[in-house]
Amino acid sequence: MSGMGQDTLISAAENRAMFDRIAKKYDAANRAISMGLDRGWRKTAVEILKPVRGGRYLDIGTGTGDLVFEMMQQSGGSVLVDGIDPSEQMLEIARAKAVKKKLGDAVHFIEADALDLPMERETYDGIVSGFCFRNIVQRQKALGEMMRVLKPGGSLVILEATCPESALIRLGYKMYIPLVPVIGRIFGGGSAYKYLVDSIEDFPKPDTVTDMFSAAGFSTVQCRSLTFGSVSVFSGKK
Ligand SMILES: C[S@@+](CC[C@H](N)C(=O)[O-])C[C@H]1O[C@@H](n2cnc3c(N)ncnc32)[C@H](O)[C@@H]1O
C-alpha cells in the first residue's frame, strides 16, 4: 500500500521485531542495496553535524552503530556518543563493533524509543539520525523530544531515503527499486525490504520535512540532497 500518505507507519514494537529479525545481515544488505554508497551518505551527514572536541552527541535509531562510529572517526575520538534504538539485536551488533574498535566508555548503546528519550533536557551538543525518521509514527513528537534533549545552539541532522524529484532520475529509480526486496530476500529479510520501499514512497516530500523542523522550533533549517535526491540530509539548529 504505497504512495498513500501514512499507510506504511508501523508501531515501535513492530519496528523492533522487524529489525531484531534482520539485525545479523543488516550491514551486508545495506552495502548491497545502496551499492556501497551508504558509507558516504553517513560521512556527509556527520560532516554537516560537525562534532566538536569534548562534545556530547546522540544517534537516534542507531541500529548497528555506524553513525556513532563515523562521529568517533571524524572527531578523532574526542567526543562522547550515545546511540539509542528499540531493537536489542541491532544494539548487540553495535556493542560488539564498539568493543572491536576499542572505543571503551566513549560510546554507549541504550535501548530506547525516539518518542520517549530517557535523557535530561539540554544534554547534547548535537543529534544525528540515519534512516530512522521514516519509521517513526509520531514524527512531530519525535522532533519535540530531539529539541528537548539538545542544548541551545545544538544541531540536528537527519539522513533519510527520499524519492528523487527529477522525472528522468525517478524513471531510473523506479526501475531499480523493485530489485530492493529481491536483494533483501537474498539476505533473508524479504518483507522488511518490501516495507523499506513502501515507506520511502510514503515519506513526505523534503519541503514538508523542513516545515516539520520549523514547527518544532528549529532555525536555519536546510535540506541537502545526495545521489540525485534518493537520499536527503535535513538539518536545523536549536
Ligand atoms: C534502517 S535502520 C538505520 C540504522 C542506522 N541508523 C544506520 O544508519 O544504518 C532504522 C533503525 O531505526 C530504529 N527505530 C525504529 N523505530 C524507532 C523509534 N521509534 N525510536 C528509535 N529508533 C527506532 C530501528 O530499530 C532500526 O535499528
The ligand as an SDF file (V2000), in Angstrom:
LIG
                    3D

 27 29  0  0  0  0  0  0  0  0999 V2000
   17.1310    1.4070    8.7490 C   0  0  0  0  0  0  0  0  0  0  0  0
   17.7410    1.2680   10.4000 S   0  0  0  0  0  0  0  0  0  0  0  0
   19.0190    2.5130   10.4330 C   0  0  0  0  0  0  0  0  0  0  0  0
   20.1410    2.1830   11.3580 C   0  0  0  0  0  0  0  0  0  0  0  0
   21.3240    3.1470   11.3420 C   0  0  0  0  0  0  0  0  0  0  0  0
   20.9420    4.4760   11.7740 N   0  0  0  0  0  0  0  0  0  0  0  0
   22.0090    3.2270   10.0090 C   0  0  0  0  0  0  0  0  0  0  0  0
   22.3190    4.3290    9.5380 O   0  0  0  0  0  0  0  0  0  0  0  0
   22.2650    2.1590    9.4220 O   0  0  0  0  0  0  0  0  0  0  0  0
   16.4530    2.0540   11.3360 C   0  0  0  0  0  0  0  0  0  0  0  0
   16.6320    1.8870   12.8160 C   0  0  0  0  0  0  0  0  0  0  0  0
   15.6570    2.7170   13.4660 O   0  0  0  0  0  0  0  0  0  0  0  0
   15.2090    2.0320   14.6170 C   0  0  0  0  0  0  0  0  0  0  0  0
   13.9130    2.5680   15.0470 N   0  0  0  0  0  0  0  0  0  0  0  0
   12.6960    2.2820   14.5720 C   0  0  0  0  0  0  0  0  0  0  0  0
   11.7500    2.9430   15.2580 N   0  0  0  0  0  0  0  0  0  0  0  0
   12.3970    3.6670   16.1960 C   0  0  0  0  0  0  0  0  0  0  0  0
   11.9840    4.5300   17.2480 C   0  0  0  0  0  0  0  0  0  0  0  0
   10.6900    4.7840   17.4490 N   0  0  0  0  0  0  0  0  0  0  0  0
   12.9280    5.0910   18.0380 N   0  0  0  0  0  0  0  0  0  0  0  0
   14.2480    4.8370   17.8250 C   0  0  0  0  0  0  0  0  0  0  0  0
   14.7020    4.0250   16.8530 N   0  0  0  0  0  0  0  0  0  0  0  0
   13.7880    3.4290   16.0530 C   0  0  0  0  0  0  0  0  0  0  0  0
   15.1450    0.5750   14.1640 C   0  0  0  0  0  0  0  0  0  0  0  0
   15.1190   -0.3360   15.2610 O   0  0  0  0  0  0  0  0  0  0  0  0
   16.3940    0.4610   13.3120 C   0  0  0  0  0  0  0  0  0  0  0  0
   17.5060   -0.0110   14.0210 O   0  0  0  0  0  0  0  0  0  0  0  0
  1  2  1  0
  2  3  1  0
  2 10  1  0
  3  4  1  0
  4  5  1  0
  5  6  1  0
  5  7  1  0
  7  8  2  0
  7  9  1  0
 10 11  1  0
 11 12  1  0
 11 26  1  0
 12 13  1  0
 13 14  1  0
 13 24  1  0
 14 15  1  0
 14 23  1  0
 15 16  2  0
 16 17  1  0
 17 18  1  0
 17 23  2  0
 18 19  1  0
 18 20  2  0
 20 21  1  0
 21 22  2  0
 22 23  1  0
 24 25  1  0
 24 26  1  0
 26 27  1  0
M  CHG  2   2   1   9  -1
M  END
$$$$
